[in-house]
Amino acid sequence: MTKGKSPSKSKQQSGSSSPALDNMLHEIQPGSGRVDHAEVQRDAGGETHQQIKPDADHSDGAAHLTDNFGHRVSDNQNSLKAGARGPSLLEDFVLREKIFHFDHERIPERIVHARGSGAHGVFEVTEAIPELTKAELFQKKGNSCPLFVRFSTVAGSKGSKDTPRDVRGFAVKFYTEAGNWDLVGNNMAPFFIQDAIKFPDLIHSVKPEADRGYPQAASAHDTFWDFISLMPESMHMVMWAMSDRALPRSLRMMEGFGVHTFRFINAEGKGTFVKFHWKPKLGMQSTTWDEAVKISGADPDYHRRDLHDAIDAGDFPEWELGIQTFDEQWAAKQPYDVLDATKLIPEEEIPVRIIGKMTLNRNPDNFFAETEQAAFLPTNVIPGIDFSNDPLLQGRLFSYLDTQKSRLGTTNFHQIPINAPKCPMHNFQRDGLMQTMVPTGRANYEPNSLVEAGEDGGPRECPETGFSSFRENAERNDPTEKVRARGELFADHFSQARMFYLSQTDNEQAHIASAIVFELSKVTLPHVRERVVAQLRNIDVDLAKRIADGLAIDLPKAAKPARKPVDLDLSDALSIQKNAKNILQGRQVGILFAEGSDKKTIDGLKKKIEDEGGTAMLIAPKIGGIKVDGGTLEADGQLAGTPSVLLDAVALVLTKEAAEKLTTDSAAVDFVCDAWAHLKAIGHDDGARLLLDHCHVPADADGVTDTGASFVDNAALRFFDREPDVRDLA
């Protein structure tokens, strides 16, 4: 091979060769392929194919996408399946190599979901469902098992922050008597992509850009939105990711979803499709964007601290486990495909049936040994729970086992205590790196007849109680075909995105529009901004106009949809604000005081807050003992280190002299101004009025009251009618 000029070399590199390219693979480095003779095609599922033109020079190797061994790839959008709606096939070497390589890109940190928080707990069945599943856990009301939960952000590294705009992982490991069951989901019902073969591309696009290594834990940059603008199937998830669900107030205040369609199998072998939901006892609550940004500076560990402290204080977080179940006849009538992970089933169509309760009651003893080493596998299911042919799920079934081996360094990661089952485990697998068990005897294979010689012959398979897969595979599918394709309903990329957007309150819609304006304002490629807005026109014209105005660009023509969207019934269940629980439990209220403040008022206010289940935090300019009217008080937090962004509501109990002094303290001014701007309840006594006036907080505004009972009632609320007065929304 002769060395030549790399076709991918940038202008900055043109004067010299990079040492990284100074090898015999100089001309075939990843990313060096030319795409000047490619054309865009849409397939039956509406996916974008960028293909070599039929009349191109096919002898030009640099233009053709290949696997790592030079085999040209015919389809980089779809995994190989047994029928368009069938399961993915193990023979798909393109899929396996692509995900195998992706799984091993980082050592030892998780590639995605690197930053996590964990807790132990217990699950209890509140309604038995033997008619749906033979899973032993769900045969009797009151059955229970221990569990471990890991919450996480997706895009950031282990050392990033807790409060970026991001999807949150919601992974639960049930230690059942029939083995471990891992329900590995997110806090959002849909996902970005329909086929697992696109997962490496999605994550590459949202991670820090390859040439510069930033931005960290952020989607507001060129490569993510370039990818999204070419993947209309992502638009539904984009609505969720740009909504307030991406900015949870607490891990204890977010929903969880299994994302995929799974399958129950009962004792008679009947299959029923199922989607899993986690409903938080405290209800959902989010922060505002400005608040989330400031929290990340004040306390980058905000969510993990909140979870740890709540459990430590005995305020055990709880979620209800709910299910939506349906059969193939119902599924076949829907305007979307239930195997499409970018879709959800509206709760108004199939209400969520509550069947259990999860309580988190113990913090890990050691973060690394438990939270960091926890390995979740979608393949960990128990008899009575099975997979569907969802092509995203099918790829995950391969990927997770592979990536755990890479990250934890051994095939014996199941022996790490946090991953080990709490029921008997016997097989003939032996040896391997870091083997900690000491098998005895000669039986490391089967069948064997060693028992006839008086030796231990080992365990045996059991057709009666062992795991068995659902046998049918012809549900609107021809399993005799091996194809790279998607079902035709996968091509509807916008109907559910429109349903989600229009189901939000006016205020929530403004948050989505403003989030997209912010994200696209960070995109430096004008054609990408325009292409995203063109896609958004298929969701809602008003949304597209608001974003175009916010970017000061002309409204482009709507992108041509692969399948014409249909209007679906709206779903109030998709709105956080429509489903808010106005309770103080789980919330933290700050009481700002200083020298001379009235102790009786502070004590009374603290008692009222705690009687309602909230936590009162005393904050003062100094943290030690402070002389107040009626005695001495110690602050829980110092003013400069405890900004109001860390609190759900604030009360100011101050003398006029102290309030006047605090008007010259930027920490105090920010404390009040941020509480006002972040739409929180503000209580005050007469002395504090001077500080409020200095911060331009109207005395008669919603949510601004004295420190009486009305303040405690307001403390659980956000006053969204105030928002147009404090920020310019798209």
N, C-alpha and C positions, 0 to 999 in steps of 0.2 A: 504493500500500500504506500502510495506517495503522499507526503504531507502537503496540504493546501490550505487556503484561507477559509476559516470557519464561516459558513454562511450566516451563523447566528451572532457573529461578533458585533457588538454595539459600536457607536461612534466613539465612545470613550475608550474602547479597547483597540481600536483600529490601528494604533501605532505600534502595539506590541502584543505578543502572544501571552496569554495567561499561563502561568506555570501549571495550573490545574488541567489545562488542555494539552500539555506537552507530553503526549503519549501516542501510541499507535492507534488509539480510538479517536484521534483528533477530529476526524470528519464526521463521526457518528455519535457525538455527545448528545445526551438527551436535550431536547429543545432546539436542535440544529436543523430540524426539518423545515423545508420551505412550503408555504401554503398559497403561493401566488397562482397556482392553477387548481384550486379547490372550488367546489360549489356547494351550496346549502340545499339539503333535501329534508323533507318532513316525512316520517313514516306513519304507519297506522295509529300509533299511540300519540302522535303529535310531537315526538321527540326530534330535536335538531340533529341532523347528520351533516357534518362538513366532510365532503367526499372528494376524492380525486376525480376530475372530469373524465368521462369515458374516452375522449379523444386525446388525453394527455400523453406525455412521453412516459410510459410505464417502466422504462429502463432507468429512470431517474430515482435511484434508491433513497435519496435524501428527502423525497417528498412523501414517501409512504410510511404510515404508522405501522410499527411492528412490535412484537413482543421482545423480550430480552435476548432471544436467540435468532432474531431476524425474520421470524415468520410474519408475513403481512396480515394485518387485522382487517377484516371485512366490516365489522360492526363494533364500535366502541361505546354504544349506547345501551345495548341489551345483552343480558346473559342468556346462555343457551338453555332452553326449557323444553320439556315434554309437552308441547302444545302451547298456544299463546297464553293460556291461563294456568299452565301446569307448573310443577316444581322445577327448580334449577337442576341441571345435570352436573355430576361430578366430573365428567369428561371435558368440561369447558376449561381448557388450560389457560385461555386468555383471562377469564375471570379469576381463576385461582392464582395465577402468577401476579396479576395486578394487585389483588388484595393481600397476597402473601408478602409482596414487596412493601406495600403500604404499612402492613402490620409491624414490620421490622425496621421502620425508618428512624425510630427514636429509641434510645437506650438510656436509662431504664424507665423514664417517666412515661406515663400514658400519653399516646398521641392525641387523643381527645379525652375529655373529662379528667384532665390531670389534677385540677384543684378540687378536692372533695372534702366533705364533712360526713362523719359516720356516727351511728348510734345503735345500741342494742335495744331490743324490745320483744314484745310478744304479740302474736296474732290470735284472735279468738273468732270462731265462727258464730255469727248471730242468726243465721238462717241456713239450715241444711238444704242441699240441692241434689239429692241422690238421683232424681229424675233426669238431671242434666249430665252428671259426671260420676264416674266410679272412683274418683280421687278420694282416698281414705279420709283426708282432712275434712272434706265437705259432707261426710255422711251423717254427721250428728251435730246438732246445735250444742255449743259449748266446747267442742273440740278446739284445741289450741296447740301452738308450737312456738318455740323461740324464733327470732329473726334478727337480721342485721340489715340496716339501711345505709346506703351511701348516696348523698346528694352531691351534685357537682355542677360547675360551669363546664362549657364544652370547648370554647375556642382558646382560652387562655392557658398559659403554662402553670405548673404547680406553684410558682412564686408570684402569680398575678394577684388580682383582687377579687373580692366576693361580689361586687355590685355592678359589673358591666352590663350593657344591653346584650343579653345572650339567652340561649336555651339553657334550662337546668336539667341535668340528669336526675332521675328518680329510680334508683335500683334497689330492689328488695330481695333478700335471700331468706327464704323460708326453710328452716331445718325441720322437715317433716319426718314422720316415721317411715315414709316410703322413699326417702332420699331428699336431696336439696332441690328446691324449686326456685329458680331465679326469674323474677319478673323485672326485666330490664327496660325501663321506659324513660319518659321525659315529662316535663311539666307542660307540654303542649301536645294537643291531640294529633295533628298531622305531622308530616316530615317534609324535608326539602325535595327529596328525590323519590322516584318510583322503583328504581332498579339498583341493586347493590353495586353493580359494576361502575356506577357513577360516584360512589362514596369517596374514593380517594381524590377525585377531581373536586368535589364539593369542599372537602376539608383543606386540600391544598389552596383553594381559592380564598378561604376565610382566614387561614393562618397568616402570620407575618409574611409579607411579600418576599419572595425568594432571594432577590438581589440586595435587599436592604435590612431584612430582619425586623421589620415593624410594619404596621402597628400591632401591639400586643393586646390580645383579648378584645378585639374590635372588628366589626364588619364594615366599618365606614372607610372603605378604601377601594381602589380601582379593581383589583382582581376579583374580589367577591362579587361586586355588582356587575362586572363584565360577565362572569359566569352566570349570574342570576338572570341577566337580561337575555341570555341565549337559552335559558331553561324555563320556559313558561310554566312548566309543571310545579316550579317552586313558588309561584305567586301566592298560593293559599298560605303556605308556611311563612312567607314574607309578611303577610298581614299579621300573623300571630307574633312574629319576631319583632315587628315594629310597634306592636301594641304594648300596653302596660303589663301584660303577662311576662314580658322579658325583663321587668324591673320589680321583682317581688320584694315586699317589705321584709319578709322573713321566710326562711325555708319552711316554717310551721304554718305559713299562710299561702301555700300554693297547692294547686291540684296536681295530680299525677295521672299519667295515661300509659297504658301498655303499647300504644301507637298502632301496632299491627292487629289484624284479625287473627285470633287463635281459634282453637276448636276444643270443645268439650266432647268426651266420649263416655256414654253411660254403660252400665253393666250388660245391656243387650247389644252393645256395639253401635248404637245410634249416635251420629255426629250432630253437633249443634255449634254454629259459629258463635264466638264470644269476643267482646272487647272489654278490657279491664280499666277501671277508673279508681282513683284515690280522691276522696273528698275530705278536706281538712276540717276538723272540728271548729277551728277559729275562723273559718271562712277565708276568702281570698282578700288580699290587700296588696297594693303596689306602692312604690314611691313615684315621685315625679322625676323626670330626667335630670333636672338641675340638682335635685336632692341626692340622687344616686351618685352623680359625679362628685359632689362634696363629701358624701359619706366615704367614698373610696379614698379620699385624702385624709379624712379624720380617723377612719378605722377600716383599713383594707380587709380586716378579718370580721367584719360586721355580722355576716350571716353565721359563720361557724361559732362566733362568740355567743350570739343570741341563742343558738341551738344548745350549746354546751351549758350555758348559764340557766336556761329554762329547765333542763333535765336536772341539773345540780340543785336547783331550788325546789324540785318536786312538782313543777308545773309540766307534767309529762305531755308532750305533743301527741295528738291523736288524729287518725284518719279513718274514715270508713272505706271499706273495699266494696265497690259496686261493679255490676256487670250489665252489659247489653247483650242479649242473646237473640239469635234469629236463625232461620233455616235458609236453604238454597232457594226455595220458592220465593221467599220474601226478597232475598238478595237480587234475584234475577229481574225483579220489577223496578229496581231503583235506577235513577238516571246517572249513577256513578257505579264504579266497581269496588266492591268491598275488599278486594285484594290490593287496592291502590293505597299505599301508605300516605299519600298526600291528601287523602279524604278522611272525613269523619262521619259518624252517624249522629244526626241531631238528636238530642235528648227528648225533644218534642215528638219525634217519630218513634223512638224506642226509649222509654224512661229508664234511668239507671236504677237497677234493683240492688239494694244494699244487702250483702251477705256476710260481712265480717267487719272487725275493728282491729286496727293496729295501734299499739301504744308503745312509744319509745320511752324507756324507763331507766337506761343505764348508759353512761358515757364510756367510750373505750378506755381501757387501762393504759394502752400505749398506742399512739397514733400510727406509728409505722407498722407495728405488728398486726394491727387490725384494719384501720381505715385504708392505709396505703397498700397493704398486701391483699386486701379483699379482691377476689377474682370472680366476676359475674359472667355467667354463660347462658345465653338464650337456649342452648341445648339442654340445660338443666330443667327438665320437666318431669312430672311424676305421672304414673298411669292414670288416665282419665283426662289429661290435658295434652293436646297435640298441636302441631303446626298447621298453618294453611299454606297455600301456594303463593302467598305474597312474595314477589321477587326480591324485595328489600330484606324481608325476614330470612329468606332462603340463603342469601349471601352472608347474613350475620351468623347463621348457624355454623358456617365454616370459619369466619373471620375471628370470632372471639376466642375460640380454643387456641388458634394459631398465635394470636397476639399475646395471650397470657403466658404461653411458653417462652416467648421472646422477652417479655417484660420481667417475669419472675425467674427466668433462667433455667427452668427444669420442667420436665413433664410431671414431676411429683408435686406440683404446686397445690394439689388437692390435699396434701398432708399438712400444709400450714394450718394451724388451728382455726383461724377465722373462716377458712374454706372447707374444712373437713365436715362431713355429714355427722349428725348426731344419732344415726342409726347404724346397724351393722353394715360393713363394706367388705366384700370378699371377691377377688378375681385372680386371674393368673398373670397379671402384669407384674413385671419384676424389674429391679435394678434402676438404672438411670441416675443422672446427676442429683446429688443431695437426697438419696434414698434414706429415710429415717426408720423404716420398718424393717424387721428381721424375719422374713418368711422362713418357715421350717419345712423340712421334707422335700421330696423330689417332684411333687406334683406342681409343675408350672406350665401344664398343657392339658387340654382335654379335647376329645374323649381320652380317658385313661382307665386302666383296670387295676390300678395299684391297690385299691381297697380289697381285692381278692387275695392280696398277699399280706393283708393286715396293716397296710399303710394308709395314711390320710390321702384320699383321692381328690379332695378339694370341692369347691361349690359346683352346682349344676344349674342350668337354665330352667325357667319355670314358665310354661305357656299360660298358666292360669293367672298368675299375679304379676308377671313381668310386663314391661312396657311393650305395647303393640301399637303400630301406627294405624290411622284410619285408612281403610283399604281403597275407597273409591277415589277416582281421579278423572272423572269424565264430566264434571260439573261445568257445562258450557265450554268444554275443552276436548280437543282431539289428542289423546296421549300418544297416538302412533306417530305424530309429527315431531321432529326435532327442529325447532325454529328459534331464531333470535327475533323476538317480536313481543308486543304488548297487546293486551285486550283492547278493543276499540274504544271502550268507555274511559280508558286511561287518558285519552286525548282531550277530555274536557278538563282544562286547567284553570278555569276562571269562575265557574258557577259557585263553588263552595267558598272561594276567596271573596266573591261578592256577598254571599250570605253572611260570612263572618264580619265583613266591614259594615254592612248595613244593619247588623244586629247590635252594634255598639251604640252607646249614648252619643249625643252630639260632641260632648267633651272628649270621649274616648276616640272618636273619629278624628278630632283635631290633633290628638296626641299621635295617632298613626301617621297622619299627613306630616306633622312637624318632624317626627322621627325620620321619615323617608327624606324630607328636605335636608335635614342635618346630615344624614348618611351620604346622600348624593352630592352634597356640597363639598365633601371630602374626596369625591371622585374627580380626577384631573382629566379624564377622557370625555370630551363633549358628546361623542357619538354613543357612549355607554349611558350617560344621563338621559339622552333623548330616547334610546331604545327601551330603557326601563319605564319611562313615562308612557311610551307607546303601548307597552304591555299593560300598564295600569289602567289605560282607557277601557280595556275589556272588563275590568272589575267595576269601575264607576267613573263616569266622565267628570263629575264634580271633584272627586279625589285627584284625578289626573290634572285638572285645572289648578287646584290648590297647590299642587307640587310644582307644576310649571311656573306658576306665579312666584312661588317661593324661591325658585332657581333663576327667575328672570329669563326664561326661555319661551319660545313660541310653543304652543301646544301641538305636538306632532300628530300625525294620523295614527289611528289605532293599528297595532300590529294584527296581522291576520291570524285569527285563532285556528288551531288545528281542528277544533270541533266547536260549533256555535254554542255559547253559554246559554243556560236556561235559568229562569228565575225560580229559586227555591224559597220555601217558607222560611221566614226569619226565625232565629233561635235566641231567646233571651238568656239561655244557659251559657252562651258564649261571652257574655259581658261580665266583667268584674264588678262594675258599679251597680248593675241591676241585681246582683246576688250578694252584695256586701252584708256581712253580719255586724251590726252596730253594737258590738260588745267591747268592753274594756279589757276583758281577759286576754292576756298575752301581750298587752301594750304597755309602754313605758311612758310615764308622764314626768316631766322635769319641773321642779319648783326652784326658781331662782330667788335667792335671798342674800342679804348682806347685813352688816352691823346695824342693829336697831330694829330689824324686822320683827314682826309680831309672831312670837312662838305659838301662841294659841291658834292663830289663823293657819300657820304651817302644819301644826299637829292635826287640826281638824281636817284640813285638806288631804293630808296624807292618809288619814283613816278612811275618808270617803272613797279615795282612789282604791285603796286596798280592799275595802268592803265590796267593791264592784269587780274585783279580780285583777285589777291593774297593779303595776309596780310604780311606786313613787321614788324618784331620784332627787336628792337634795343637791343643789348646785350653788356655788358661791365663788366670789373672786379669789378666796383663799380656802384651802382644803382643811385646815386644822380647826380647832375649837373657836367659834365666833360668838361674841356676845350679842345676844338678841334681847328684845323686850320680853322678859319672862324667863331668862336663863341663858344657856349656852347650847349651840348646835354645831355638830360636825357635818361638813359637806361630804357627799358621796363622790362628787366630781368637781374638779376645778373648772371655772368658767372657760378659760382659754382652751382647755383640753376636752371640753364636753359641749360641742356645738349642738344647736337644736336639731340638726339633721339626724342625730342619733336618737331622737325622741319622737313620740307620736303626738304629744300636745305639751304646752308649756304654761306655767302659771308664774306670775311675777308678784312677789310679796316684798315690797321695798318701802323704805321711808322716802320722803321727797328729797332729802339730802343725798341719800344713797343713789336714787334714780338720777339726780342731776350729775353726780360724779360719774356714773356709768355712761352718760351720753358722750363722754370723751374716751371711752374704752371701746375700741373697734370690735373686740370679742363680744361685748354686750350688745352693741348695735347689730352685729351680724346675727347674734342669737335671736333677736326680735325680728329683724327684717327677713331672715330665712324662714322663721316659723310662719310669718305672714305670707311670704311668697310661696311656701310649700303647702298652703291651704289648711293649716292646722289650727285647732282651737287654741285661743289665747285667753287666759284668765289673769285678772290683775286687781290689786287693791288701789285705793285712792293715791297712795304715794307713788305707785309705779306709772301713773298716767303721764308724767313728764317724759319718761323714757319712751313710751308709746308715741307721744306727740312728736318727739324728736325723730322717730323712725317712720313718721307719716302713716301710722296705723289708725284708721278711723274708729272712733269710739262706738259708733252705731253699726259697725260692719257685722255680717253674719259670722258667728263663731268667736266674737270678741265680747267677753262678759266679765262680770266680777268673779270672785273665787267661790261663789256659792254652788248650789246643786246644779244649776244650769251648765256650769263649766264642766263638771264631772260627766254630765250627760253628753256634752259636746266632744269630750276628749277622745271618744272612739270614732269620730267622724272626720271626713275631709270636706272642705267647703269649696266645691268646684265652681260654684257661681262666681267666686272671687277671682278665678283665673284670668279672665280677660283684662283685669285691672293690674296684673302683675307680670304678664309676659305676652309676647306677640306670637300667637299660634297660627300655623298655616291654615 
